[in-house]
């Protein structure tokens, strides 16, 4: 069945990352979505996530 409004509306995609107290970096040896290639150069496994990019949600 076809939605008659689908041709009139665009598609919206929302991506988010949430972190809490004690969140640490883990190297997953692959591409992430969204990509953060600069973190691999800046962090090692077990380092706390940078608050400027991943604010704590409490």
BELBEL-V799957 format. One record per helix or strand. SS is the DSSP state (a for helix, b for strand). FROM is the first residue (numbers start at 1). TO is the last residue. If there is no record, write none. Layout:
SS & FROM & TO
SS & FROM & TO
This chain:
b & 19 & 19
b & 24 & 24
a & 37 & 42
b & 48 & 48
b & 56 & 56
